Amino acid sequence: MPFDIPYYDGLMQEEQAQVTGSIRLLLHQTFILERKFDRRTWRFQYNQEFRACNKHLEFIRNYFAVSGVEVQENSQLGLIYIQGENLIGDKLPKLATLYLLVLKLIYDEQMESVSTSVNIYTTLREIHEKLGSYRLFKKQPSPTDIRRTVTLLKKYQILEPLDLLEDLNSDSRMIIYPCINVVLMGDDARQLLASFDERQEDEGVQGKADLPLEEPDVTEESELEENELEENEPEENEPEENGPEENGPEEKNIEEKGASDNGID
């Protein structure tokens, strides 16, 4: 059915579906990555959703601009994403907030060690040890809460577990996608972790990229209980020591960096 939109109406039906899919995907998950880990091949693959969005990027930008939302691109990190004051951000649960802050610190630390990839690897153990150094746990989170948090961050292209969610344990490896780099600045993460009040109600913070977060009041820090997530499932095939291989076209098609104000459920 014609929509009286010359560019869109002039596309083949398949391309119209791609444009519609790109718009919906940006609204749903904020970020579209150029390369994503594929568990079937155990390596990074070029993302066809990114290709479609990039192909029609000018039209998609104009579409979002009507509602005051910007579509940003970053060729260095391989990202297309949305930002804007008119995007309503949902609240992150506290555990997801803490994970997000710590993941940013881990990402920056590994990038400073001359990483050759924009994708960084970590484990649940490293995440919890980092949180422990800030004394932010009254008690170890339950396996159910951990899985929910990982699922949430996976949805928004921030974290990618290499194991199945039901097989997660302390040594489970995870990929930190470069989206984390536009969600939060490193200095902001350190300041928020240093001042985070463990005793405040579990309200969380808004999950936005380039977070204009309000710092919580500084109060007495809580104790960390040193128990780890149980390792009760057999290990799956581990990836190579340096992680999955990157695979995709040599040329990148996008340009600049920015930040999203869209929320995370």
N, C-alpha and C positions, 0 to 999 in steps of 0.2 A: 504494500500500500504506500503510495507517495506521501511524503511528509512536508512537501514544499520546502525542502532543504536541498538546494542544488547539488552540493558536494555529495551528500549522503544518497540522494535519489539517483545520482549518476553512477553509483557503485553497483557492481554485481551483487547478487543476493548473498553470496558467500562472504564478500568483503563487508557488506552491511552487518552481517552477523559478527564479524571480527570486531568492528567498531563498537557495536553494542556490548560485546563481551568485555572489551577493554575498559569501557566506562564502568560497567558493573564491577569488574575486578578491582579497579582503583577505589571505588566506593566501599567495597567489602574489606579489602586488606591493606589499603593505603599504598603499598609498595608493589612494583613489579620488577623482579630481578632479571638481569640479562642471562645469567647462568645459575642453575640450581642443581643440587645434588640429586642424582637418580639412583635409588637403591637397587633397581634391577640391573643396572650396568656397573654400579659401584664407582661412579665417576660423575664429574660435573658435565651437564649437557646444556646446550643453547636452548633458551626458553622461547618456544614459538609464540607464547602470549606476549612476550616482550617485543618480538619482531612485528607482530600485528599492531601493537600500540605505537611503536616507533614509526611505522609506515604511515599511520594516520594521525601523527602527533599534533600537527598544526590544527586540524579540525577538532580534535579532542580538547586541545587547549582552549579554543574559542568556545566550545560547548561549556566547559567548566567556568570560563571567565564570566559568563552571564550571571552566575550565582556567586561571584566573588571568590572563586576557588582557583588557585594557581596549579598548573601542572609543571613540575620541575624535572630536570634530567641531570644526570651526573655520569659522564662518560668514563671517568676514572674508576668509580665504584661500580659502574654498570647498573644504574637504577633509573627508574621513572616513578614518580610519586606525586601525591597531591598535598597541598597545604593551603590554609586560609582561615581567617578569623570566623568565617561562617560555618566551619566544620565543627560539629559538636563532639567533643571527646568523651568517651565513656570512662568510668573509673577503673583503674587497675586494682585488683586485690593487693593487699600488702606484700604477700610473698612474691607476686609477679613484679611489683615495684622494686623490691630488694634484688631480685634476680637481674632485672634490667640494669640497675645501677652497677652491680658487680660485673656483669657481662661487658659493660663499657670499659671498666678498668682493665679487665683481662684482655680485651681486644687491643686497647692502646698499648699495654705492656708488651704484647707479642709483636705488634707492628713496629715498636721501637727496636726490637731485636732483629731488624732488617728482614722481615717476612717477605717472601716473594709472591704472596697471594693476598688478595683482599679478603679471603675467607680464613677465619681463625678457628683452631680446634681447642676444646676444653673438655672437662669432665664434671659430673655432679660433685665429685669429691673436691675438685678445685674451687667450684662455686661456693660450696659450703665452708671450706676452709677460709676463703676470702671473707665471707660474711662473718665467720668466727673471729677473724682478726679485728673486726669492728664491734664484736660482742652484741650482735643484733638478734640472736635467738634466745628466747626463754627456754625453748625445747626444740628438739629436732622436728621439722615438719613431717607429717605422715606421708607415706608413699602415695596415697591418693591425692593429697594436696600438691605434691611434687609433680605428679603426672598431669594434673589439671593445669599447673603453671607452665609446664613445658609445652603442652598442647596449645595453650593460649599464645605463647611466644612463637610457636611454629606457624600458627595461623597468620600472624603478622610479619612473616618472613624475617624474623630476628634470630631464631634458633632452629636448628635442624638436627634431631637426634639420629644417630647412625644405627641405633638399636630400635626394635619395636617398643612402643610405649610400655607394654606389659612386661617387657624384659629389662626395664631400666634398673640399674644398680649404681653404686658409688663410682664405679670405674667406667660407666657407659660414656662413650665419646660423643661429642656434639659439635656441630659447626656453628660458629657465630657468623651470620651473614653481615655484609657491610652496611645493611640498613641501620644497624646500631650506631653507625658513625654520624647519621643525620638525625637520630632520635634525641641524642643527648651529647653535650660536650663533656670531655673528660674532667675538667675542673669542676663543673657543676655536679657531676656524679660524686666526686670525692667530698665536696662540701655537704651534699645532701646525706651521704652515708655518715659523715662525722657528726651531723646534727640530728639524725633520725631518732625519733622518740619511740622506743619499743612499747611503751606503756600507753600510747595513744590508741584510740579506738580503731578498729580495722576498717578504715575508710579508704585507704589507698590514695593514689593521685591520678590525675588524668594522663592517659597514655597518648602523648603527642610526640611528634618529632620536633626537634628544636624546642624542648620543653621549657616554657616559662613557669617553672615550678615554684611554689611557695615553700620556703624552708620551714620545717617543723621546729617547735621550741626545743631547746636543749634540756634534757632531764637526765636523771640517773640511768646509766646503761644497765642492760640486763645480762644475765649469765648465760653462757653457751653450754649446753649439754653435749658431750663429745661423742654421742653415738652416731653411727653412719647408717645410711639406707641399706637394708638387708640385701645381700646378694643371693637371691634364692632361685635364680633361673640359670640354666646352662648358657655359656657364652656362644654367640653367633660368630661367624667368620669375621675376623677383625680386618679393617682396611689396612693398607700398607702404612708404615710408620709415618710417612709424610702426608697421610690422608689420601682421599680419592683423587684421581687424576683430573685435571681440568681439561675439558674437551669442548670445542666450539669454534666458530669462525674466527679468523685472526683479527678482523676489523670490528671496531665498536661503532655504533651508529648514533650515540647520544652524547650530550655535551656537559652540562654544568651540575653543580652541587646545590642542595637546598635542604628544606626540612618540611615535615608534614605536621599538620595540626589535627589530623584525624584521630579518632579514639580507638582504643582497644577494649573489646568486651571484657 
